[in-house]
Amino acid sequence: MSATQAIPDALLFTAPGCPHCPAVRRALDELVAAGLVARLEVVDLAAHPQRAERLGVRAVPWLRLGEFEFEGLHSPAELRHWARRAASAGGLADYFAERLKNGRLAQVATMVAARPERLDALLQLAADADTELTVRIGVSAVIEGLAGSDALRARLPALERLAASEDPRVRADACHFLALSETPAALPLLEALARDRERAVREVAEDCLAELREHSDG
């Protein structure tokens, strides 16, 4: 994957009488003029309620910027920031971190369920030792919802990299995710973590190893 992605399109839902919609539209028009947004589509929610319902639009202004979704008023500076992040390889991880930090766990879970490849962005956050605790807890909660899924099992190499991290918190998270994969292929990795140099990691690994063995035997 290249470091720079395609310039994002924008989809904006507005409604008559919305006090914030004109400001958001002006800011997006400026981003189009600056070449940070490729195309802007503006939709009147009142005229297209079924489309709004399909997309889960419940309030306006509602914006989809690349893969990112936002509700309410956002400043021109915020929109410029997210337009730039939408065109970057690490942008989705940044977006998920912001959503999880602000209690939007359900939104992140829905987005990952819709496109399982987005799980890579969550694992990117898990691998970063500087990821805030609130975000790490959210990442774990979303991945718990993917227990036993093909998407999680397919990322065993990524989980192996987490298990080799220098940071014991990352290795402890790796234990949890390996158990959630519910595949016997994760057993050797957990067995190695059960011999980790850090006692806290060993304890987590032993619990997760017992959990995975029980699942495999069942």
Secondary structure, 3 states (H helix, E strand, C coil): CCCECCCCCEEEEECCCCCCHHHHHHHHHHHHHCCCCCCEEEEECCCCHHHHHHHCCCCCCEEEECCEEEECCCCHHHHHHHHHHHCECCHHHHHHHHHHHCCCHHHHHHHHHHCHHHHHHHHHHHHCCCCCHHHHHHHHHHHHCCCCCHHHHCCHHHHHHHHCCCCHHHHHHHHHHHHHHCCHHHHHHHHHHCCCCCHHHHHHHHHHHHHHHHHHHC
